[in-house]
Amino acid sequence: VTICVEDNGDGIDDDVRDKIFRPNFTTKSTGMGLGLAITKTIVSNSGGQIDFKTQIGQGTTFRVELPRTH
């Protein structure tokens, strides 16, 4: 099963792309920076994968792939 979530924001800068799934990392002035870290843990523990494609000035698409269960 594949789920894609797309936005039309600013995109993710090259210098932070390798950090976005780390706990406590945020580019915002509020929040704890846990959302993507928790999401990655849940997806990984379910046997799935999460990744993203981004374009500066155009937005980002996150793709979650989960194994099919019966």
PDB file with one MODEL, atoms N, CA, C and O in Angstrom:
MODEL        1
ATOM      1  N   VAL A   1       0.862  -1.162   0.000  1.00  0.00           N
ATOM      2  CA  VAL A   1       0.000   0.000   0.000  1.00  0.00           C
ATOM      3  C   VAL A   1       0.906   1.222   0.000  1.00  0.00           C
ATOM      4  O   VAL A   1       1.857   1.305   0.778  1.00  0.00           O
ATOM      5  N   THR A   2       0.601   2.167  -0.879  1.00  0.00           N
ATOM      6  CA  THR A   2       1.380   3.404  -0.951  1.00  0.00           C
ATOM      7  C   THR A   2       0.473   4.591  -0.685  1.00  0.00           C
ATOM      8  O   THR A   2      -0.612   4.707  -1.254  1.00  0.00           O
ATOM      9  N   ILE A   3       0.939   5.472   0.193  1.00  0.00           N
ATOM     10  CA  ILE A   3       0.223   6.698   0.533  1.00  0.00           C
ATOM     11  C   ILE A   3       1.152   7.862   0.249  1.00  0.00           C
ATOM     12  O   ILE A   3       2.299   7.861   0.697  1.00  0.00           O
ATOM     13  N   CYS A   4       0.675   8.857  -0.491  1.00  0.00           N
ATOM     14  CA  CYS A   4       1.461  10.056  -0.774  1.00  0.00           C
ATOM     15  C   CYS A   4       0.745  11.271  -0.209  1.00  0.00           C
ATOM     16  O   CYS A   4      -0.470  11.423  -0.340  1.00  0.00           O
ATOM     17  N   VAL A   5       1.538  12.137   0.427  1.00  0.00           N
ATOM     18  CA  VAL A   5       1.020  13.392   0.957  1.00  0.00           C
ATOM     19  C   VAL A   5       1.868  14.501   0.351  1.00  0.00           C
ATOM     20  O   VAL A   5       3.092  14.512   0.483  1.00  0.00           O
ATOM     21  N   GLU A   6       1.200  15.424  -0.310  1.00  0.00           N
ATOM     22  CA  GLU A   6       1.899  16.470  -1.060  1.00  0.00           C
ATOM     23  C   GLU A   6       1.499  17.839  -0.535  1.00  0.00           C
ATOM     24  O   GLU A   6       0.338  18.071  -0.195  1.00  0.00           O
ATOM     25  N   ASP A   7       2.480  18.755  -0.471  1.00  0.00           N
ATOM     26  CA  ASP A   7       2.149  20.133  -0.118  1.00  0.00           C
ATOM     27  C   ASP A   7       2.694  21.079  -1.184  1.00  0.00           C
ATOM     28  O   ASP A   7       3.424  20.662  -2.083  1.00  0.00           O
ATOM     29  N   ASN A   8       2.339  22.329  -1.076  1.00  0.00           N
ATOM     30  CA  ASN A   8       2.829  23.325  -2.015  1.00  0.00           C
ATOM     31  C   ASN A   8       3.623  24.396  -1.280  1.00  0.00           C
ATOM     32  O   ASN A   8       3.571  25.578  -1.620  1.00  0.00           O
ATOM     33  N   GLY A   9       4.360  23.955  -0.263  1.00  0.00           N
ATOM     34  CA  GLY A   9       5.143  24.879   0.559  1.00  0.00           C
ATOM     35  C   GLY A   9       6.450  25.281  -0.100  1.00  0.00           C
ATOM     36  O   GLY A   9       6.583  25.259  -1.324  1.00  0.00           O
ATOM     37  N   ASP A  10       7.414  25.648   0.737  1.00  0.00           N
ATOM     38  CA  ASP A  10       8.698  26.155   0.260  1.00  0.00           C
ATOM     39  C   ASP A  10       9.671  25.060  -0.141  1.00  0.00           C
ATOM     40  O   ASP A  10      10.708  25.360  -0.733  1.00  0.00           O
ATOM     41  N   GLY A  11       9.376  23.801   0.161  1.00  0.00           N
ATOM     42  CA  GLY A  11      10.331  22.722  -0.068  1.00  0.00           C
ATOM     43  C   GLY A  11      11.292  22.607   1.113  1.00  0.00           C
ATOM     44  O   GLY A  11      11.248  23.417   2.039  1.00  0.00           O
ATOM     45  N   ILE A  12      12.146  21.610   1.075  1.00  0.00           N
ATOM     46  CA  ILE A  12      13.079  21.347   2.172  1.00  0.00           C
ATOM     47  C   ILE A  12      14.489  21.624   1.674  1.00  0.00           C
ATOM     48  O   ILE A  12      14.945  21.021   0.703  1.00  0.00           O
ATOM     49  N   ASP A  13      15.175  22.542   2.348  1.00  0.00           N
ATOM     50  CA  ASP A  13      16.527  22.928   1.951  1.00  0.00           C
ATOM     51  C   ASP A  13      17.502  21.750   2.047  1.00  0.00           C
ATOM     52  O   ASP A  13      17.353  20.867   2.891  1.00  0.00           O
ATOM     53  N   ASP A  14      18.487  21.762   1.175  1.00  0.00           N
ATOM     54  CA  ASP A  14      19.498  20.703   1.132  1.00  0.00           C
ATOM     55  C   ASP A  14      20.181  20.485   2.483  1.00  0.00           C
ATOM     56  O   ASP A  14      20.459  19.345   2.854  1.00  0.00           O
ATOM     57  N   ASP A  15      20.451  21.558   3.217  1.00  0.00           N
ATOM     58  CA  ASP A  15      21.209  21.440   4.464  1.00  0.00           C
ATOM     59  C   ASP A  15      20.429  20.801   5.604  1.00  0.00           C
ATOM     60  O   ASP A  15      21.017  20.504   6.645  1.00  0.00           O
ATOM     61  N   VAL A  16      19.124  20.577   5.447  1.00  0.00           N
ATOM     62  CA  VAL A  16      18.351  19.939   6.525  1.00  0.00           C
ATOM     63  C   VAL A  16      17.695  18.629   6.099  1.00  0.00           C
ATOM     64  O   VAL A  16      17.051  17.969   6.914  1.00  0.00           O
ATOM     65  N   ARG A  17      17.848  18.249   4.844  1.00  0.00           N
ATOM     66  CA  ARG A  17      17.168  17.051   4.342  1.00  0.00           C
ATOM     67  C   ARG A  17      17.531  15.789   5.112  1.00  0.00           C
ATOM     68  O   ARG A  17      16.678  14.925   5.316  1.00  0.00           O
ATOM     69  N   ASP A  18      18.776  15.670   5.541  1.00  0.00           N
ATOM     70  CA  ASP A  18      19.186  14.466   6.264  1.00  0.00           C
ATOM     71  C   ASP A  18      18.790  14.500   7.741  1.00  0.00           C
ATOM     72  O   ASP A  18      19.026  13.533   8.464  1.00  0.00           O
ATOM     73  N   LYS A  19      18.195  15.595   8.192  1.00  0.00           N
ATOM     74  CA  LYS A  19      17.833  15.750   9.604  1.00  0.00           C
ATOM     75  C   LYS A  19      16.338  15.639   9.877  1.00  0.00           C
ATOM     76  O   LYS A  19      15.944  15.529  11.039  1.00  0.00           O
ATOM     77  N   ILE A  20      15.495  15.664   8.856  1.00  0.00           N
ATOM     78  CA  ILE A  20      14.068  15.858   9.108  1.00  0.00           C
ATOM     79  C   ILE A  20      13.387  14.707   9.839  1.00  0.00           C
ATOM     80  O   ILE A  20      12.326  14.899  10.434  1.00  0.00           O
ATOM     81  N   PHE A  21      13.977  13.513   9.805  1.00  0.00           N
ATOM     82  CA  PHE A  21      13.387  12.387  10.525  1.00  0.00           C
ATOM     83  C   PHE A  21      14.000  12.212  11.921  1.00  0.00           C
ATOM     84  O   PHE A  21      13.656  11.263  12.627  1.00  0.00           O
ATOM     85  N   ARG A  22      14.888  13.100  12.321  1.00  0.00           N
ATOM     86  CA  ARG A  22      15.521  13.012  13.647  1.00  0.00           C
ATOM     87  C   ARG A  22      14.594  13.592  14.711  1.00  0.00           C
ATOM     88  O   ARG A  22      13.935  14.607  14.482  1.00  0.00           O
ATOM     89  N   PRO A  23      14.545  12.941  15.879  1.00  0.00           N
ATOM     90  CA  PRO A  23      13.754  13.509  16.981  1.00  0.00           C
ATOM     91  C   PRO A  23      14.276  14.883  17.375  1.00  0.00           C
ATOM     92  O   PRO A  23      15.482  15.130  17.358  1.00  0.00           O
ATOM     93  N   ASN A  24      13.375  15.754  17.722  1.00  0.00           N
ATOM     94  CA  ASN A  24      13.651  17.112  18.202  1.00  0.00           C
ATOM     95  C   ASN A  24      14.174  18.057  17.132  1.00  0.00           C
ATOM     96  O   ASN A  24      14.621  19.155  17.463  1.00  0.00           O
ATOM     97  N   PHE A  25      14.136  17.673  15.867  1.00  0.00           N
ATOM     98  CA  PHE A  25      14.535  18.595  14.813  1.00  0.00           C
ATOM     99  C   PHE A  25      13.300  19.304  14.272  1.00  0.00           C
ATOM    100  O   PHE A  25      12.309  18.665  13.918  1.00  0.00           O
ATOM    101  N   THR A  26      13.370  20.615  14.214  1.00  0.00           N
ATOM    102  CA  THR A  26      12.291  21.403  13.641  1.00  0.00           C
ATOM    103  C   THR A  26      12.854  22.658  12.995  1.00  0.00           C
ATOM    104  O   THR A  26      13.895  23.166  13.412  1.00  0.00           O
ATOM    105  N   THR A  27      12.179  23.144  12.001  1.00  0.00           N
ATOM    106  CA  THR A  27      12.544  24.413  11.388  1.00  0.00           C
ATOM    107  C   THR A  27      11.559  25.494  11.801  1.00  0.00           C
ATOM    108  O   THR A  27      11.641  26.629  11.329  1.00  0.00           O
ATOM    109  N   LYS A  28      10.631  25.146  12.678  1.00  0.00           N
ATOM    110  CA  LYS A  28       9.582  26.076  13.094  1.00  0.00           C
ATOM    111  C   LYS A  28       9.907  26.667  14.461  1.00  0.00           C
ATOM    112  O   LYS A  28      10.751  26.144  15.189  1.00  0.00           O
ATOM    113  N   SER A  29       9.242  27.744  14.797  1.00  0.00           N
ATOM    114  CA  SER A  29       9.481  28.400  16.087  1.00  0.00           C
ATOM    115  C   SER A  29       8.731  27.718  17.226  1.00  0.00           C
ATOM    116  O   SER A  29       9.038  27.954  18.394  1.00  0.00           O
ATOM    117  N   THR A  30       7.748  26.873  16.900  1.00  0.00           N
ATOM    118  CA  THR A  30       7.011  26.142  17.925  1.00  0.00           C
ATOM    119  C   THR A  30       7.010  24.666  17.569  1.00  0.00           C
ATOM    120  O   THR A  30       7.344  24.285  16.447  1.00  0.00           O
ATOM    121  N   GLY A  31       6.633  23.843  18.530  1.00  0.00           N
ATOM    122  CA  GLY A  31       6.589  22.406  18.309  1.00  0.00           C
ATOM    123  C   GLY A  31       7.857  21.738  18.823  1.00  0.00           C
ATOM    124  O   GLY A  31       8.861  22.390  19.109  1.00  0.00           O
ATOM    125  N   MET A  32       7.778  20.430  18.928  1.00  0.00           N
ATOM    126  CA  MET A  32       8.882  19.681  19.503  1.00  0.00           C
ATOM    127  C   MET A  32       9.700  18.924  18.467  1.00  0.00           C
ATOM    128  O   MET A  32      10.724  18.331  18.807  1.00  0.00           O
ATOM    129  N   GLY A  33       9.276  18.932  17.230  1.00  0.00           N
ATOM    130  CA  GLY A  33      10.037  18.243  16.201  1.00  0.00           C
ATOM    131  C   GLY A  33       9.967  16.729  16.326  1.00  0.00           C
ATOM    132  O   GLY A  33      10.950  16.040  16.052  1.00  0.00           O
ATOM    133  N   LEU A  34       8.829  16.209  16.733  1.00  0.00           N
ATOM    134  CA  LEU A  34       8.691  14.766  16.929  1.00  0.00           C
ATOM    135  C   LEU A  34       7.832  14.084  15.876  1.00  0.00           C
ATOM    136  O   LEU A  34       7.904  12.863  15.729  1.00  0.00           O
ATOM    137  N   GLY A  35       7.032  14.829  15.148  1.00  0.00           N
ATOM    138  CA  GLY A  35       6.051  14.246  14.234  1.00  0.00           C
ATOM    139  C   GLY A  35       6.647  13.306  13.204  1.00  0.00           C
ATOM    140  O   GLY A  35       6.206  12.162  13.096  1.00  0.00           O
ATOM    141  N   LEU A  36       7.634  13.753  12.445  1.00  0.00           N
ATOM    142  CA  LEU A  36       8.211  12.902  11.409  1.00  0.00           C
ATOM    143  C   LEU A  36       9.051  11.777  12.008  1.00  0.00           C
ATOM    144  O   LEU A  36       9.110  10.685  11.442  1.00  0.00           O
ATOM    145  N   ALA A  37       9.701  12.028  13.147  1.00  0.00           N
ATOM    146  CA  ALA A  37      10.472  10.969  13.807  1.00  0.00           C
ATOM    147  C   ALA A  37       9.544   9.849  14.274  1.00  0.00           C
ATOM    148  O   ALA A  37       9.855   8.672  14.088  1.00  0.00           O
ATOM    149  N   ILE A  38       8.424  10.199  14.872  1.00  0.00           N
ATOM    150  CA  ILE A  38       7.457   9.200  15.329  1.00  0.00           C
ATOM    151  C   ILE A  38       6.853   8.470  14.132  1.00  0.00           C
ATOM    152  O   ILE A  38       6.696   7.249  14.155  1.00  0.00           O
ATOM    153  N   THR A  39       6.518   9.220  13.091  1.00  0.00           N
ATOM    154  CA  THR A  39       5.954   8.612  11.885  1.00  0.00           C
ATOM    155  C   THR A  39       6.920   7.606  11.290  1.00  0.00           C
ATOM    156  O   THR A  39       6.514   6.505  10.917  1.00  0.00           O
ATOM    157  N   LYS A  40       8.196   7.966  11.194  1.00  0.00           N
ATOM    158  CA  LYS A  40       9.186   7.044  10.623  1.00  0.00           C
ATOM    159  C   LYS A  40       9.302   5.777  11.470  1.00  0.00           C
ATOM    160  O   LYS A  40       9.408   4.681  10.921  1.00  0.00           O
ATOM    161  N   THR A  41       9.283   5.909  12.790  1.00  0.00           N
ATOM    162  CA  THR A  41       9.365   4.750  13.672  1.00  0.00           C
ATOM    163  C   THR A  41       8.168   3.835  13.475  1.00  0.00           C
ATOM    164  O   THR A  41       8.330   2.618  13.381  1.00  0.00           O
ATOM    165  N   ILE A  42       6.983   4.395  13.411  1.00  0.00           N
ATOM    166  CA  ILE A  42       5.776   3.585  13.223  1.00  0.00           C
ATOM    167  C   ILE A  42       5.806   2.872  11.880  1.00  0.00           C
ATOM    168  O   ILE A  42       5.507   1.681  11.798  1.00  0.00           O
ATOM    169  N   VAL A  43       6.164   3.596  10.831  1.00  0.00           N
ATOM    170  CA  VAL A  43       6.225   3.002   9.495  1.00  0.00           C
ATOM    171  C   VAL A  43       7.274   1.889   9.452  1.00  0.00           C
ATOM    172  O   VAL A  43       7.007   0.809   8.925  1.00  0.00           O
ATOM    173  N   SER A  44       8.449   2.142   9.997  1.00  0.00           N
ATOM    174  CA  SER A  44       9.519   1.130  10.012  1.00  0.00           C
ATOM    175  C   SER A  44       9.127  -0.099  10.820  1.00  0.00           C
ATOM    176  O   SER A  44       9.374  -1.227  10.396  1.00  0.00           O
ATOM    177  N   ASN A  45       8.518   0.114  11.980  1.00  0.00           N
ATOM    178  CA  ASN A  45       8.091  -1.011  12.824  1.00  0.00           C
ATOM    179  C   ASN A  45       6.982  -1.824  12.167  1.00  0.00           C
ATOM    180  O   ASN A  45       6.743  -2.972  12.543  1.00  0.00           O
ATOM    181  N   SER A  46       6.315  -1.240  11.203  1.00  0.00           N
ATOM    182  CA  SER A  46       5.259  -1.934  10.459  1.00  0.00           C
ATOM    183  C   SER A  46       5.797  -2.630   9.213  1.00  0.00           C
ATOM    184  O   SER A  46       5.039  -3.220   8.443  1.00  0.00           O
ATOM    185  N   GLY A  47       7.115  -2.553   9.023  1.00  0.00           N
ATOM    186  CA  GLY A  47       7.735  -3.176   7.860  1.00  0.00           C
ATOM    187  C   GLY A  47       7.708  -2.310   6.621  1.00  0.00           C
ATOM    188  O   GLY A  47       7.924  -2.799   5.511  1.00  0.00           O
ATOM    189  N   GLY A  48       7.445  -1.032   6.801  1.00  0.00           N
ATOM    190  CA  GLY A  48       7.332  -0.134   5.660  1.00  0.00           C
ATOM    191  C   GLY A  48       8.491   0.824   5.544  1.00  0.00           C
ATOM    192  O   GLY A  48       9.490   0.713   6.255  1.00  0.00           O
ATOM    193  N   GLN A  49       8.341   1.765   4.636  1.00  0.00           N
ATOM    194  CA  GLN A  49       9.353   2.778   4.375  1.00  0.00           C
ATOM    195  C   GLN A  49       8.681   4.126   4.171  1.00  0.00           C
ATOM    196  O   GLN A  49       7.539   4.208   3.719  1.00  0.00           O
ATOM    197  N   ILE A  50       9.413   5.185   4.512  1.00  0.00           N
ATOM    198  CA  ILE A  50       8.954   6.540   4.242  1.00  0.00           C
ATOM    199  C   ILE A  50      10.099   7.305   3.600  1.00  0.00           C
ATOM    200  O   ILE A  50      11.247   7.198   4.032  1.00  0.00           O
ATOM    201  N   ASP A  51       9.787   8.068   2.581  1.00  0.00           N
ATOM    202  CA  ASP A  51      10.775   8.935   1.960  1.00  0.00           C
ATOM    203  C   ASP A  51      10.069  10.154   1.392  1.00  0.00           C
ATOM    204  O   ASP A  51       8.850  10.284   1.509  1.00  0.00           O
ATOM    205  N   PHE A  52      10.830  11.042   0.780  1.00  0.00           N
ATOM    206  CA  PHE A  52      10.227  12.255   0.249  1.00  0.00           C
ATOM    207  C   PHE A  52      11.004  12.748  -0.959  1.00  0.00           C
ATOM    208  O   PHE A  52      12.176  12.426  -1.153  1.00  0.00           O
ATOM    209  N   LYS A  53      10.312  13.533  -1.756  1.00  0.00           N
ATOM    210  CA  LYS A  53      10.899  14.289  -2.852  1.00  0.00           C
ATOM    211  C   LYS A  53      10.499  15.733  -2.633  1.00  0.00           C
ATOM    212  O   LYS A  53       9.364  16.017  -2.249  1.00  0.00           O
ATOM    213  N   THR A  54      11.421  16.641  -2.873  1.00  0.00           N
ATOM    214  CA  THR A  54      11.151  18.042  -2.606  1.00  0.00           C
ATOM    215  C   THR A  54      11.751  18.918  -3.690  1.00  0.00           C
ATOM    216  O   THR A  54      12.776  18.585  -4.284  1.00  0.00           O
ATOM    217  N   GLN A  55      11.105  20.028  -3.933  1.00  0.00           N
ATOM    218  CA  GLN A  55      11.614  21.032  -4.856  1.00  0.00           C
ATOM    219  C   GLN A  55      11.474  22.390  -4.187  1.00  0.00           C
ATOM    220  O   GLN A  55      10.378  22.791  -3.794  1.00  0.00           O
ATOM    221  N   ILE A  56      12.580  23.086  -4.063  1.00  0.00           N
ATOM    222  CA  ILE A  56      12.568  24.398  -3.428  1.00  0.00           C
ATOM    223  C   ILE A  56      11.610  25.315  -4.194  1.00  0.00           C
ATOM    224  O   ILE A  56      11.660  25.426  -5.418  1.00  0.00           O
ATOM    225  N   GLY A  57      10.739  25.965  -3.422  1.00  0.00           N
ATOM    226  CA  GLY A  57       9.771  26.891  -3.992  1.00  0.00           C
ATOM    227  C   GLY A  57       8.528  26.238  -4.564  1.00  0.00           C
ATOM    228  O   GLY A  57       7.605  26.934  -4.986  1.00  0.00           O
ATOM    229  N   GLN A  58       8.485  24.895  -4.586  1.00  0.00           N
ATOM    230  CA  GLN A  58       7.325  24.211  -5.160  1.00  0.00           C
ATOM    231  C   GLN A  58       6.640  23.248  -4.205  1.00  0.00           C
ATOM    232  O   GLN A  58       5.444  22.996  -4.351  1.00  0.00           O
ATOM    233  N   GLY A  59       7.355  22.706  -3.237  1.00  0.00           N
ATOM    234  CA  GLY A  59       6.723  21.827  -2.269  1.00  0.00           C
ATOM    235  C   GLY A  59       7.415  20.492  -2.109  1.00  0.00           C
ATOM    236  O   GLY A  59       8.467  20.235  -2.693  1.00  0.00           O
ATOM    237  N   THR A  60       6.798  19.651  -1.305  1.00  0.00           N
ATOM    238  CA  THR A  60       7.358  18.351  -0.937  1.00  0.00           C
ATOM    239  C   THR A  60       6.278  17.290  -1.005  1.00  0.00           C
ATOM    240  O   THR A  60       5.117  17.545  -0.684  1.00  0.00           O
ATOM    241  N   THR A  61       6.670  16.101  -1.423  1.00  0.00           N
ATOM    242  CA  THR A  61       5.779  14.946  -1.413  1.00  0.00           C
ATOM    243  C   THR A  61       6.412  13.859  -0.558  1.00  0.00           C
ATOM    244  O   THR A  61       7.523  13.408  -0.838  1.00  0.00           O
ATOM    245  N   PHE A  62       5.702  13.440   0.485  1.00  0.00           N
ATOM    246  CA  PHE A  62       6.124  12.312   1.308  1.00  0.00           C
ATOM    247  C   PHE A  62       5.419  11.071   0.807  1.00  0.00           C
ATOM    248  O   PHE A  62       4.224  11.104   0.512  1.00  0.00           O
ATOM    249  N   ARG A  63       6.151   9.980   0.711  1.00  0.00           N
ATOM    250  CA  ARG A  63       5.586   8.702   0.264  1.00  0.00           C
ATOM    251  C   ARG A  63       5.805   7.661   1.366  1.00  0.00           C
ATOM    252  O   ARG A  63       6.929   7.438   1.816  1.00  0.00           O
ATOM    253  N   VAL A  64       4.718   7.039   1.785  1.00  0.00           N
ATOM    254  CA  VAL A  64       4.760   5.967   2.775  1.00  0.00           C
ATOM    255  C   VAL A  64       4.361   4.676   2.070  1.00  0.00           C
ATOM    256  O   VAL A  64       3.299   4.596   1.453  1.00  0.00           O
ATOM    257  N   GLU A  65       5.214   3.677   2.167  1.00  0.00           N
ATOM    258  CA  GLU A  65       4.912   2.356   1.613  1.00  0.00           C
ATOM    259  C   GLU A  65       4.802   1.364   2.775  1.00  0.00           C
ATOM    260  O   GLU A  65       5.714   1.237   3.592  1.00  0.00           O
ATOM    261  N   LEU A  66       3.677   0.675   2.828  1.00  0.00           N
ATOM    262  CA  LEU A  66       3.433  -0.309   3.886  1.00  0.00           C
ATOM    263  C   LEU A  66       3.130  -1.660   3.239  1.00  0.00           C
ATOM    264  O   LEU A  66       2.502  -1.728   2.183  1.00  0.00           O
ATOM    265  N   PRO A  67       3.585  -2.728   3.886  1.00  0.00           N
ATOM    266  CA  PRO A  67       3.279  -4.043   3.345  1.00  0.00           C
ATOM    267  C   PRO A  67       1.790  -4.344   3.489  1.00  0.00           C
ATOM    268  O   PRO A  67       1.140  -3.923   4.446  1.00  0.00           O
ATOM    269  N   ARG A  68       1.290  -5.060   2.544  1.00  0.00           N
ATOM    270  CA  ARG A  68      -0.115  -5.454   2.584  1.00  0.00           C
ATOM    271  C   ARG A  68      -0.285  -6.614   3.570  1.00  0.00           C
ATOM    272  O   ARG A  68       0.494  -7.567   3.549  1.00  0.00           O
ATOM    273  N   THR A  69      -1.284  -6.533   4.417  1.00  0.00           N
ATOM    274  CA  THR A  69      -1.582  -7.614   5.352  1.00  0.00           C
ATOM    275  C   THR A  69      -2.927  -8.217   4.989  1.00  0.00           C
ATOM    276  O   THR A  69      -3.749  -7.582   4.329  1.00  0.00           O
ATOM    277  N   HIS A  70      -3.141  -9.434   5.422  1.00  0.00           N
ATOM    278  CA  HIS A  70      -4.391 -10.143   5.070  1.00  0.00           C
ATOM    279  C   HIS A  70      -5.423 -10.005   6.131  1.00  0.00           C
ATOM    280  O   HIS A  70      -6.524 -10.537   5.994  1.00  0.00           O
TER     281      HIS A  70
ENDMDL
END
